[in-house]
């Protein structure tokens, strides 16, 4: 009998920062336009590009074709059945030890394709970000 793969371990630090700080910042303090957000966190001065695994989905949200996501029916109260984005801004928010940056998905794609490095440093992230805090 073959069992299905186990889900990846939840990044508790990322989840805690997202709910304890980022939600309030996005909703109450920022002027960030609505759109999908992927959150990443690192404890060092850089983050490998390979951890941004959702980039293609974010780019689809920015496209004319769009991106359709059916939320799983888990038996718990879901806010929506489906989330759909078309021609929408899409964001990657990265928490570094020195602060955080908001980078558009298209800027991240360009950086991944053109950087000589395999990771995004805090200094370079500030250069390509839409918002730095």
C-alpha atoms as a printed R data frame, in Angstrom:
    type eleno elety resid chain resno       x      y       z
1   ATOM     1    CA   UNK     A     1   0.000  0.000   0.000
2   ATOM     2    CA   UNK     A     2   1.362  3.398  -0.967
3   ATOM     3    CA   UNK     A     3   0.419  6.334   1.213
4   ATOM     4    CA   UNK     A     4   0.045  9.847  -0.205
5   ATOM     5    CA   UNK     A     5   2.847 12.297   0.586
6   ATOM     6    CA   UNK     A     6   2.505 14.165   3.852
7   ATOM     7    CA   UNK     A     7   1.890 17.907   3.718
8   ATOM     8    CA   UNK     A     8   4.943 20.112   4.084
9   ATOM     9    CA   UNK     A     9   5.686 21.284   7.610
10  ATOM    10    CA   UNK     A    10   4.035 24.615   8.368
11  ATOM    11    CA   UNK     A    11   6.472 27.477   8.811
12  ATOM    12    CA   UNK     A    12   5.230 28.683  12.217
13  ATOM    13    CA   UNK     A    13   7.382 31.842  12.261
14  ATOM    14    CA   UNK     A    14   6.017 32.892   8.874
15  ATOM    15    CA   UNK     A    15   2.442 32.078   9.884
16  ATOM    16    CA   UNK     A    16   2.760 33.947  13.192
17  ATOM    17    CA   UNK     A    17   4.274 37.047  11.553
18  ATOM    18    CA   UNK     A    18   1.624 36.983   8.838
19  ATOM    19    CA   UNK     A    19  -1.273 36.952  11.320
20  ATOM    20    CA   UNK     A    20   0.252 39.027  14.137
21  ATOM    21    CA   UNK     A    21   1.740 41.865  12.051
22  ATOM    22    CA   UNK     A    22   1.286 41.677   8.298
23  ATOM    23    CA   UNK     A    23  -2.518 41.442   8.213
24  ATOM    24    CA   UNK     A    24  -2.853 44.631  10.282
25  ATOM    25    CA   UNK     A    25  -0.208 46.433   8.197
26  ATOM    26    CA   UNK     A    26  -1.849 45.533   4.869
27  ATOM    27    CA   UNK     A    27  -5.396 46.353   5.990
28  ATOM    28    CA   UNK     A    28  -4.758 49.449   8.121
29  ATOM    29    CA   UNK     A    29  -1.428 51.051   7.278
30  ATOM    30    CA   UNK     A    30  -0.447 50.310   3.686
31  ATOM    31    CA   UNK     A    31  -1.810 51.613   0.402
32  ATOM    32    CA   UNK     A    32  -1.129 48.270  -1.259
33  ATOM    33    CA   UNK     A    33  -3.749 47.546  -3.938
34  ATOM    34    CA   UNK     A    34  -5.649 44.313  -3.491
35  ATOM    35    CA   UNK     A    35  -4.237 41.185  -5.063
36  ATOM    36    CA   UNK     A    36  -2.778 37.826  -4.130
37  ATOM    37    CA   UNK     A    37   0.141 37.817  -1.691
38  ATOM    38    CA   UNK     A    38   2.770 35.160  -1.132
39  ATOM    39    CA   UNK     A    39   4.661 35.563   2.158
40  ATOM    40    CA   UNK     A    40   8.199 34.324   2.721
41  ATOM    41    CA   UNK     A    41  10.488 34.675   5.721
42  ATOM    42    CA   UNK     A    42  14.207 34.239   6.198
43  ATOM    43    CA   UNK     A    43  16.404 34.434   9.277
44  ATOM    44    CA   UNK     A    44  19.486 35.447   7.284
45  ATOM    45    CA   UNK     A    45  20.389 38.267   4.884
46  ATOM    46    CA   UNK     A    46  19.187 36.430   1.753
47  ATOM    47    CA   UNK     A    47  16.497 34.084   0.534
48  ATOM    48    CA   UNK     A    48  16.976 31.468  -2.207
49  ATOM    49    CA   UNK     A    49  14.959 32.098  -5.369
50  ATOM    50    CA   UNK     A    50  13.931 28.421  -5.366
51  ATOM    51    CA   UNK     A    51  11.635 28.943  -2.342
52  ATOM    52    CA   UNK     A    52   9.354 31.224  -4.377
53  ATOM    53    CA   UNK     A    53   7.443 28.265  -5.781
54  ATOM    54    CA   UNK     A    54   4.164 30.131  -6.344
55  ATOM    55    CA   UNK     A    55   5.558 32.639  -8.849
56  ATOM    56    CA   UNK     A    56   3.781 31.140 -11.889
57  ATOM    57    CA   UNK     A    57   0.419 31.322 -10.106
58  ATOM    58    CA   UNK     A    58   1.068 34.944  -9.134
59  ATOM    59    CA   UNK     A    59   2.008 35.809 -12.715
60  ATOM    60    CA   UNK     A    60  -1.204 34.178 -13.968
61  ATOM    61    CA   UNK     A    61  -3.133 36.511 -11.635
62  ATOM    62    CA   UNK     A    62  -1.521 39.426 -13.475
63  ATOM    63    CA   UNK     A    63  -2.422 38.070 -16.920
64  ATOM    64    CA   UNK     A    64  -5.411 38.663 -19.201
65  ATOM    65    CA   UNK     A    65  -6.318 34.962 -18.876
66  ATOM    66    CA   UNK     A    66  -6.321 35.122 -15.098
67  ATOM    67    CA   UNK     A    67  -6.062 32.598 -12.280
68  ATOM    68    CA   UNK     A    68  -8.906 30.543 -10.789
69  ATOM    69    CA   UNK     A    69  -8.530 28.872  -7.389
70  ATOM    70    CA   UNK     A    70 -11.189 26.564  -5.972
71  ATOM    71    CA   UNK     A    71 -10.883 26.516  -2.189
72  ATOM    72    CA   UNK     A    72 -11.099 23.018  -0.704
73  ATOM    73    CA   UNK     A    73 -14.386 22.015   0.893
74  ATOM    74    CA   UNK     A    74 -13.094 21.031   4.304
75  ATOM    75    CA   UNK     A    75 -16.362 20.981   6.198
76  ATOM    76    CA   UNK     A    76 -15.301 24.160   7.972
77  ATOM    77    CA   UNK     A    77 -16.774 27.541   7.161
78  ATOM    78    CA   UNK     A    78 -14.927 28.936   4.144
79  ATOM    79    CA   UNK     A    79 -15.202 32.590   3.212
80  ATOM    80    CA   UNK     A    80 -15.485 31.812  -0.512
81  ATOM    81    CA   UNK     A    81 -15.743 28.833  -2.806
82  ATOM    82    CA   UNK     A    82 -13.519 30.366  -5.485
83  ATOM    83    CA   UNK     A    83 -10.992 33.176  -5.730
84  ATOM    84    CA   UNK     A    84 -10.416 34.607  -9.218
85  ATOM    85    CA   UNK     A    85  -7.865 37.232 -10.285
86  ATOM    86    CA   UNK     A    86  -7.420 38.771 -13.741
87  ATOM    87    CA   UNK     A    87  -5.105 41.692 -14.604
88  ATOM    88    CA   UNK     A    88  -4.467 42.026 -10.875
89  ATOM    89    CA   UNK     A    89  -1.328 43.150  -9.106
90  ATOM    90    CA   UNK     A    90   0.356 40.227  -7.337
91  ATOM    91    CA   UNK     A    91   2.805 40.526  -4.482
92  ATOM    92    CA   UNK     A    92   5.607 38.654  -2.753
93  ATOM    93    CA   UNK     A    93   6.270 39.939   0.753
94  ATOM    94    CA   UNK     A    94   9.568 38.822   2.241
95  ATOM    95    CA   UNK     A    95  10.431 39.240   5.909
96  ATOM    96    CA   UNK     A    96  14.168 39.622   6.497
97  ATOM    97    CA   UNK     A    97  15.776 40.120   9.933
98  ATOM    98    CA   UNK     A    98  16.204 43.864   9.150
99  ATOM    99    CA   UNK     A    99  12.682 44.504   7.839
100 ATOM   100    CA   UNK     A   100  10.364 43.450   5.046
101 ATOM   101    CA   UNK     A   101   9.850 44.215   1.380
102 ATOM   102    CA   UNK     A   102   6.878 44.105  -0.967
103 ATOM   103    CA   UNK     A   103   7.945 43.010  -4.446
104 ATOM   104    CA   UNK     A   104   5.691 42.669  -7.475
105 ATOM   105    CA   UNK     A   105   5.605 39.196  -9.008
106 ATOM   106    CA   UNK     A   106   6.851 40.604 -12.323
107 ATOM   107    CA   UNK     A   107   9.851 42.277 -10.647
108 ATOM   108    CA   UNK     A   108  10.689 39.007  -8.893
109 ATOM   109    CA   UNK     A   109  10.480 37.103 -12.185
110 ATOM   110    CA   UNK     A   110  12.838 39.574 -13.852
111 ATOM   111    CA   UNK     A   111  15.290 39.332 -10.949
112 ATOM   112    CA   UNK     A   112  15.243 35.520 -10.936
113 ATOM   113    CA   UNK     A   113  15.933 35.408 -14.679
114 ATOM   114    CA   UNK     A   114  18.647 38.079 -14.723
115 ATOM   115    CA   UNK     A   115  20.480 37.826 -11.400
116 ATOM   116    CA   UNK     A   116  23.912 36.262 -11.278
117 ATOM   117    CA   UNK     A   117  23.066 35.066  -7.765
118 ATOM   118    CA   UNK     A   118  20.829 32.161  -6.706
119 ATOM   119    CA   UNK     A   119  19.273 34.186  -3.913
120 ATOM   120    CA   UNK     A   120  17.837 37.607  -3.203
121 ATOM   121    CA   UNK     A   121  19.796 39.632  -0.674
122 ATOM   122    CA   UNK     A   122  18.206 42.195   1.648
123 ATOM   123    CA   UNK     A   123  20.072 45.009  -0.141
124 ATOM   124    CA   UNK     A   124  18.924 43.937  -3.615
125 ATOM   125    CA   UNK     A   125  15.385 43.264  -2.354
126 ATOM   126    CA   UNK     A   126  15.164 46.886  -1.181
127 ATOM   127    CA   UNK     A   127  16.272 48.042  -4.651
128 ATOM   128    CA   UNK     A   128  13.545 46.129  -6.522
129 ATOM   129    CA   UNK     A   129  10.738 46.469  -3.984
130 ATOM   130    CA   UNK     A   130   7.595 48.532  -4.321
131 ATOM   131    CA   UNK     A   131   7.528 49.103  -0.550
132 ATOM   132    CA   UNK     A   132  10.293 48.650   2.031
133 ATOM   133    CA   UNK     A   133   9.781 48.756   5.778
